[in-house]
Amino acid sequence: MPINLLHRLAAQDLPVAVSGGAQVDALRVLNLAGHVKATIPKPVRTLDGFEQPPATVTEITSLGRSMLHRFPLR
């Protein structure tokens, strides 16, 4: 879930590499919503389908920090 990823990112020193298709997809949602600034490479086609290279989060925006306060971890 994107908000859980946002909380995990806030607990780490940035920049942070995010890997794995599901995690990168959650990061895409956060990036499109304006909660983070991230560099997300396009998936690479392989013989077995596609592989998602790691993405890099460089910043949690003020909107993202606001979301962290509105939706604390339980």
Phi and psi in degrees as GROMACS dihedral restraints (atoms count N, CA, C in turn):
[ dihedral_restraints ]
;  ai    aj    ak    al  type     phi  dphi    fc
    3     4     5     6     1   -58.0    20    10
    4     5     6     7     1   -37.8    20    10
    6     7     8     9     1   -67.8    20    10
    7     8     9    10     1   -33.6    20    10
    9    10    11    12     1   -65.2    20    10
   10    11    12    13     1   -40.8    20    10
   12    13    14    15     1   -63.5    20    10
   13    14    15    16     1   -40.2    20    10
   15    16    17    18     1   -61.0    20    10
   16    17    18    19     1   -41.8    20    10
   18    19    20    21     1   -65.0    20    10
   19    20    21    22     1   -40.3    20    10
   21    22    23    24     1   -65.3    20    10
   22    23    24    25     1   -39.7    20    10
   24    25    26    27     1   -65.5    20    10
   25    26    27    28     1   -37.7    20    10
   27    28    29    30     1   -66.1    20    10
   28    29    30    31     1   -23.7    20    10
   30    31    32    33     1   -86.5    20    10
   31    32    33    34     1    -2.4    20    10
   33    34    35    36     1  -114.5    20    10
   34    35    36    37     1   159.8    20    10
   36    37    38    39     1   -78.8    20    10
   37    38    39    40     1   131.7    20    10
   39    40    41    42     1   -91.2    20    10
   40    41    42    43     1   151.0    20    10
   42    43    44    45     1   -76.7    20    10
   43    44    45    46     1   153.4    20    10
   45    46    47    48     1  -128.3    20    10
   46    47    48    49     1   136.6    20    10
   48    49    50    51     1   -90.8    20    10
   49    50    51    52     1   133.3    20    10
   51    52    53    54     1  -117.2    20    10
   52    53    54    55     1   126.1    20    10
   54    55    56    57     1  -124.6    20    10
   55    56    57    58     1   167.2    20    10
   57    58    59    60     1    93.3    20    10
   58    59    60    61     1   135.0    20    10
   60    61    62    63     1   -56.5    20    10
   61    62    63    64     1   -46.0    20    10
   63    64    65    66     1   -66.8    20    10
   64    65    66    67     1   -39.4    20    10
   66    67    68    69     1   -68.5    20    10
   67    68    69    70     1   -39.9    20    10
   69    70    71    72     1   -67.8    20    10
   70    71    72    73     1   -35.9    20    10
   72    73    74    75     1   -63.8    20    10
   73    74    75    76     1   -41.8    20    10
   75    76    77    78     1   -63.3    20    10
   76    77    78    79     1   -37.7    20    10
   78    79    80    81     1   -66.3    20    10
   79    80    81    82     1   -36.5    20    10
   81    82    83    84     1   -58.8    20    10
   82    83    84    85     1   -42.6    20    10
   84    85    86    87     1   -62.0    20    10
   85    86    87    88     1   -46.5    20    10
   87    88    89    90     1   -62.4    20    10
   88    89    90    91     1   -39.6    20    10
   90    91    92    93     1   -67.0    20    10
   91    92    93    94     1   -45.8    20    10
   93    94    95    96     1   -65.1    20    10
   94    95    96    97     1   -31.7    20    10
   96    97    98    99     1   -78.5    20    10
   97    98    99   100     1    -9.4    20    10
   99   100   101   102     1    84.2    20    10
  100   101   102   103     1    17.3    20    10
  102   103   104   105     1   -85.6    20    10
  103   104   105   106     1   -24.3    20    10
  105   106   107   108     1  -139.5    20    10
  106   107   108   109     1   163.6    20    10
  108   109   110   111     1  -112.0    20    10
  109   110   111   112     1   125.6    20    10
  111   112   113   114     1  -147.0    20    10
  112   113   114   115     1   153.7    20    10
  114   115   116   117     1  -105.3    20    10
  115   116   117   118     1   116.5    20    10
  117   118   119   120     1  -120.4    20    10
  118   119   120   121     1   108.7    20    10
  120   121   122   123     1   -71.6    20    10
  121   122   123   124     1   155.2    20    10
  123   124   125   126     1   -70.4    20    10
  124   125   126   127     1   150.7    20    10
  126   127   128   129     1   -60.9    20    10
  127   128   129   130     1   149.5    20    10
  129   130   131   132     1  -106.6    20    10
  130   131   132   133     1   129.8    20    10
  132   133   134   135     1   -73.5    20    10
  133   134   135   136     1   134.1    20    10
  135   136   137   138     1  -124.6    20    10
  136   137   138   139     1   178.8    20    10
  138   139   140   141     1   -66.2    20    10
  139   140   141   142     1   -26.4    20    10
  141   142   143   144     1   -95.9    20    10
  142   143   144   145     1    -0.3    20    10
  144   145   146   147     1   139.2    20    10
  145   146   147   148     1  -114.9    20    10
  147   148   149   150     1  -133.6    20    10
  148   149   150   151     1   151.4    20    10
  150   151   152   153     1  -126.7    20    10
  151   152   153   154     1   135.7    20    10
  153   154   155   156     1   -98.6    20    10
  154   155   156   157     1   113.2    20    10
  156   157   158   159     1   -65.0    20    10
  157   158   159   160     1   156.6    20    10
  159   160   161   162     1   -61.6    20    10
  160   161   162   163     1   147.1    20    10
  162   163   164   165     1  -102.3    20    10
  163   164   165   166     1   158.8    20    10
  165   166   167   168     1  -122.2    20    10
  166   167   168   169     1   123.7    20    10
  168   169   170   171     1   -94.5    20    10
  169   170   171   172     1   124.8    20    10
  171   172   173   174     1  -106.4    20    10
  172   173   174   175     1   -20.3    20    10
  174   175   176   177     1  -159.9    20    10
  175   176   177   178     1   144.4    20    10
  177   178   179   180     1  -101.2    20    10
  178   179   180   181     1   122.2    20    10
  180   181   182   183     1   -76.1    20    10
  181   182   183   184     1   171.1    20    10
  183   184   185   186     1   -62.8    20    10
  184   185   186   187     1   -34.9    20    10
  186   187   188   189     1   -64.2    20    10
  187   188   189   190     1   -41.1    20    10
  189   190   191   192     1   -63.3    20    10
  190   191   192   193     1   -41.0    20    10
  192   193   194   195     1   -65.7    20    10
  193   194   195   196     1   -36.3    20    10
  195   196   197   198     1   -62.3    20    10
  196   197   198   199     1   -41.6    20    10
  198   199   200   201     1   -64.5    20    10
  199   200   201   202     1   -35.6    20    10
  201   202   203   204     1   -61.5    20    10
  202   203   204   205     1   -39.1    20    10
  204   205   206   207     1   -73.7    20    10
  205   206   207   208     1   -36.3    20    10
  207   208   209   210     1   -73.3    20    10
  208   209   210   211     1   -30.6    20    10
  210   211   212   213     1  -126.3    20    10
  211   212   213   214     1    74.6    20    10
  213   214   215   216     1   -69.9    20    10
  214   215   216   217     1   157.1    20    10
  216   217   218   219     1   -69.5    20    10
  217   218   219   220     1   147.2    20    10
